[in-house]
Amino acid sequence: MKKIYIVTTYTGTLLSYLIRNISKTPYAHVSIALNKELRPMYSFGRLNPKTPIFAGFVEENINEGLYAIKTNTMCRVYSLDVTDLQYEKLYKNIMNVSENREEYDYDVKALVCLSIDRPREKEYKYVCSHFVADMMQKSDIHIIEKPAYETRPNDFYNLEGLELEYEGLLSKYSTREPIYITRVAEA
């Protein structure tokens, strides 16, 4: 068995503010990492940390890019146990997107469609939540019970099967100095 990590974040940018207010959850972005150090986290987001205009497949790091600018980024880090085979499939699926990143685009229209409850599926186009859900589904990791293109960042919030490892400032994750941790009481 191995662990993978799902990271939900809120940076406070205008776009994340809009997503958070539409989705009514505290986190607006989701990434996936293959190690506890979260180096790197894979997602679809800003290619240039200073502007949301150019976006696509990104390899994010805790203290680089947008996260170096937005040092007050809040996060939740979840872990999930997966089999060795699922882990290998996930790695290969992510690397396939990475190696062919010029074929993939950020799906701006999907953000609008999701906000009015009309999700859309477009080949070679992702938003962050679609990417994470699709990579997991293609790797036989079935914890989201809807198509990847219908998945929103808030679908990962307290998702059954994920173990909350940390909640607090992303910049403090490596030292594990949480601001607060809230766990849902077991029924």
Contacts in CASP RR format, 6 or more apart in sequence:
PFRMAT RR
TARGET T0000
AUTHOR 0000-0000-0000
METHOD contacts of the structure
MODEL  1
MKKIYIVTTYTGTLLSYLIRNISKTPYAHVSIALNKELRPMYSFGRLNPK
TPIFAGFVEENINEGLYAIKTNTMCRVYSLDVTDLQYEKLYKNIMNVSEN
REEYDYDVKALVCLSIDRPREKEYKYVCSHFVADMMQKSDIHIIEKPAYE
TRPNDFYNLEGLELEYEGLLSKYSTREPIYITRVAEA
1 81 0 8 1.000
1 82 0 8 1.000
1 83 0 8 1.000
1 84 0 8 1.000
2 81 0 8 1.000
2 82 0 8 1.000
2 83 0 8 1.000
2 84 0 8 1.000
2 87 0 8 1.000
3 36 0 8 1.000
3 79 0 8 1.000
3 80 0 8 1.000
3 81 0 8 1.000
3 82 0 8 1.000
4 32 0 8 1.000
4 33 0 8 1.000
4 34 0 8 1.000
4 79 0 8 1.000
4 80 0 8 1.000
4 82 0 8 1.000
4 87 0 8 1.000
4 90 0 8 1.000
4 141 0 8 1.000
5 32 0 8 1.000
5 33 0 8 1.000
5 34 0 8 1.000
5 35 0 8 1.000
5 36 0 8 1.000
5 38 0 8 1.000
5 41 0 8 1.000
5 77 0 8 1.000
5 78 0 8 1.000
5 79 0 8 1.000
5 80 0 8 1.000
5 165 0 8 1.000
6 30 0 8 1.000
6 31 0 8 1.000
6 32 0 8 1.000
6 77 0 8 1.000
6 78 0 8 1.000
6 79 0 8 1.000
6 80 0 8 1.000
6 132 0 8 1.000
6 156 0 8 1.000
6 159 0 8 1.000
6 162 0 8 1.000
7 30 0 8 1.000
7 31 0 8 1.000
7 32 0 8 1.000
7 33 0 8 1.000
7 38 0 8 1.000
7 41 0 8 1.000
7 75 0 8 1.000
7 76 0 8 1.000
7 77 0 8 1.000
7 78 0 8 1.000
7 170 0 8 1.000
8 27 0 8 1.000
8 29 0 8 1.000
8 30 0 8 1.000
8 75 0 8 1.000
8 76 0 8 1.000
8 78 0 8 1.000
8 153 0 8 1.000
8 156 0 8 1.000
8 157 0 8 1.000
9 16 0 8 1.000
9 27 0 8 1.000
9 28 0 8 1.000
9 29 0 8 1.000
9 30 0 8 1.000
9 31 0 8 1.000
9 67 0 8 1.000
9 73 0 8 1.000
9 74 0 8 1.000
9 75 0 8 1.000
9 170 0 8 1.000
10 16 0 8 1.000
10 20 0 8 1.000
10 26 0 8 1.000
10 27 0 8 1.000
10 28 0 8 1.000
10 29 0 8 1.000
10 73 0 8 1.000
10 74 0 8 1.000
10 75 0 8 1.000
11 28 0 8 1.000
11 29 0 8 1.000
11 66 0 8 1.000
11 67 0 8 1.000
11 70 0 8 1.000
11 73 0 8 1.000
12 70 0 8 1.000
12 72 0 8 1.000
12 73 0 8 1.000
13 52 0 8 1.000
13 66 0 8 1.000
13 70 0 8 1.000
14 52 0 8 1.000
15 28 0 8 1.000
15 52 0 8 1.000
16 28 0 8 1.000
16 29 0 8 1.000
17 28 0 8 1.000
19 28 0 8 1.000
19 29 0 8 1.000
19 111 0 8 1.000
19 153 0 8 1.000
20 26 0 8 1.000
20 27 0 8 1.000
20 28 0 8 1.000
22 115 0 8 1.000
23 152 0 8 1.000
23 153 0 8 1.000
23 154 0 8 1.000
24 154 0 8 1.000
25 153 0 8 1.000
25 154 0 8 1.000
25 157 0 8 1.000
26 74 0 8 1.000
26 157 0 8 1.000
27 74 0 8 1.000
27 75 0 8 1.000
27 76 0 8 1.000
27 153 0 8 1.000
27 154 0 8 1.000
27 156 0 8 1.000
27 157 0 8 1.000
28 153 0 8 1.000
29 43 0 8 1.000
29 45 0 8 1.000
29 128 0 8 1.000
29 153 0 8 1.000
30 43 0 8 1.000
30 128 0 8 1.000
30 129 0 8 1.000
30 132 0 8 1.000
30 153 0 8 1.000
30 156 0 8 1.000
31 41 0 8 1.000
31 42 0 8 1.000
31 43 0 8 1.000
31 60 0 8 1.000
31 128 0 8 1.000
31 132 0 8 1.000
32 41 0 8 1.000
32 42 0 8 1.000
32 43 0 8 1.000
32 90 0 8 1.000
32 94 0 8 1.000
32 132 0 8 1.000
32 135 0 8 1.000
32 136 0 8 1.000
33 39 0 8 1.000
33 40 0 8 1.000
33 41 0 8 1.000
33 42 0 8 1.000
34 87 0 8 1.000
34 90 0 8 1.000
34 91 0 8 1.000
34 94 0 8 1.000
36 79 0 8 1.000
37 174 0 8 1.000
38 61 0 8 1.000
38 62 0 8 1.000
38 77 0 8 1.000
38 173 0 8 1.000
39 61 0 8 1.000
39 62 0 8 1.000
40 59 0 8 1.000
40 60 0 8 1.000
40 61 0 8 1.000
41 59 0 8 1.000
41 60 0 8 1.000
41 61 0 8 1.000
41 62 0 8 1.000
42 57 0 8 1.000
42 58 0 8 1.000
42 59 0 8 1.000
42 60 0 8 1.000
42 94 0 8 1.000
42 97 0 8 1.000
42 98 0 8 1.000
42 131 0 8 1.000
42 135 0 8 1.000
43 57 0 8 1.000
43 58 0 8 1.000
43 60 0 8 1.000
43 128 0 8 1.000
43 131 0 8 1.000
43 132 0 8 1.000
44 55 0 8 1.000
44 56 0 8 1.000
44 57 0 8 1.000
44 58 0 8 1.000
44 104 0 8 1.000
44 106 0 8 1.000
44 107 0 8 1.000
44 126 0 8 1.000
44 127 0 8 1.000
44 128 0 8 1.000
44 130 0 8 1.000
44 131 0 8 1.000
45 52 0 8 1.000
45 55 0 8 1.000
45 56 0 8 1.000
45 58 0 8 1.000
45 106 0 8 1.000
45 128 0 8 1.000
46 52 0 8 1.000
46 54 0 8 1.000
46 55 0 8 1.000
46 58 0 8 1.000
46 66 0 8 1.000
47 54 0 8 1.000
47 55 0 8 1.000
47 56 0 8 1.000
47 58 0 8 1.000
48 54 0 8 1.000
49 65 0 8 1.000
49 66 0 8 1.000
49 68 0 8 1.000
49 69 0 8 1.000
50 69 0 8 1.000
55 106 0 8 1.000
55 108 0 8 1.000
56 101 0 8 1.000
56 104 0 8 1.000
56 105 0 8 1.000
56 106 0 8 1.000
56 126 0 8 1.000
57 97 0 8 1.000
57 98 0 8 1.000
57 101 0 8 1.000
57 104 0 8 1.000
57 126 0 8 1.000
57 131 0 8 1.000
59 98 0 8 1.000
60 66 0 8 1.000
60 67 0 8 1.000
61 67 0 8 1.000
62 170 0 8 1.000
62 171 0 8 1.000
62 173 0 8 1.000
62 174 0 8 1.000
63 171 0 8 1.000
66 73 0 8 1.000
67 73 0 8 1.000
67 170 0 8 1.000
67 171 0 8 1.000
71 169 0 8 1.000
71 171 0 8 1.000
72 169 0 8 1.000
72 171 0 8 1.000
73 169 0 8 1.000
73 170 0 8 1.000
73 171 0 8 1.000
74 167 0 8 1.000
74 168 0 8 1.000
74 169 0 8 1.000
74 170 0 8 1.000
74 179 0 8 1.000
75 166 0 8 1.000
75 167 0 8 1.000
75 168 0 8 1.000
75 169 0 8 1.000
75 170 0 8 1.000
75 173 0 8 1.000
76 157 0 8 1.000
76 164 0 8 1.000
76 166 0 8 1.000
76 167 0 8 1.000
76 168 0 8 1.000
77 164 0 8 1.000
77 165 0 8 1.000
77 166 0 8 1.000
77 167 0 8 1.000
77 173 0 8 1.000
78 156 0 8 1.000
78 159 0 8 1.000
78 162 0 8 1.000
78 163 0 8 1.000
78 164 0 8 1.000
78 165 0 8 1.000
79 162 0 8 1.000
79 163 0 8 1.000
79 165 0 8 1.000
80 141 0 8 1.000
80 143 0 8 1.000
80 161 0 8 1.000
80 162 0 8 1.000
80 163 0 8 1.000
82 90 0 8 1.000
82 139 0 8 1.000
82 141 0 8 1.000
85 140 0 8 1.000
86 139 0 8 1.000
86 140 0 8 1.000
86 141 0 8 1.000
87 139 0 8 1.000
89 138 0 8 1.000
89 139 0 8 1.000
89 140 0 8 1.000
90 135 0 8 1.000
90 136 0 8 1.000
90 139 0 8 1.000
90 141 0 8 1.000
93 135 0 8 1.000
93 138 0 8 1.000
93 139 0 8 1.000
94 135 0 8 1.000
97 104 0 8 1.000
97 131 0 8 1.000
97 135 0 8 1.000
103 124 0 8 1.000
104 124 0 8 1.000
104 125 0 8 1.000
104 126 0 8 1.000
105 124 0 8 1.000
105 125 0 8 1.000
105 126 0 8 1.000
106 125 0 8 1.000
106 126 0 8 1.000
106 127 0 8 1.000
107 120 0 8 1.000
107 122 0 8 1.000
107 125 0 8 1.000
107 126 0 8 1.000
107 127 0 8 1.000
107 130 0 8 1.000
109 120 0 8 1.000
109 122 0 8 1.000
110 119 0 8 1.000
110 120 0 8 1.000
110 122 0 8 1.000
110 125 0 8 1.000
110 126 0 8 1.000
110 127 0 8 1.000
110 130 0 8 1.000
110 149 0 8 1.000
111 127 0 8 1.000
113 119 0 8 1.000
113 120 0 8 1.000
114 127 0 8 1.000
114 152 0 8 1.000
119 147 0 8 1.000
119 149 0 8 1.000
119 150 0 8 1.000
120 149 0 8 1.000
121 147 0 8 1.000
121 149 0 8 1.000
122 149 0 8 1.000
126 134 0 8 1.000
128 153 0 8 1.000
129 151 0 8 1.000
129 152 0 8 1.000
129 153 0 8 1.000
129 155 0 8 1.000
129 156 0 8 1.000
130 148 0 8 1.000
130 149 0 8 1.000
130 151 0 8 1.000
131 148 0 8 1.000
132 151 0 8 1.000
132 156 0 8 1.000
133 144 0 8 1.000
133 148 0 8 1.000
133 151 0 8 1.000
133 155 0 8 1.000
134 148 0 8 1.000
134 149 0 8 1.000
136 142 0 8 1.000
136 143 0 8 1.000
136 144 0 8 1.000
137 144 0 8 1.000
137 148 0 8 1.000
143 159 0 8 1.000
143 160 0 8 1.000
143 161 0 8 1.000
143 162 0 8 1.000
144 151 0 8 1.000
144 155 0 8 1.000
144 159 0 8 1.000
146 155 0 8 1.000
156 162 0 8 1.000
158 164 0 8 1.000
158 184 0 8 1.000
164 181 0 8 1.000
164 183 0 8 1.000
166 173 0 8 1.000
166 176 0 8 1.000
166 178 0 8 1.000
166 181 0 8 1.000
167 178 0 8 1.000
167 179 0 8 1.000
167 180 0 8 1.000
167 181 0 8 1.000
167 182 0 8 1.000
168 178 0 8 1.000
168 179 0 8 1.000
168 180 0 8 1.000
168 181 0 8 1.000
169 177 0 8 1.000
169 179 0 8 1.000
172 178 0 8 1.000
172 179 0 8 1.000
END
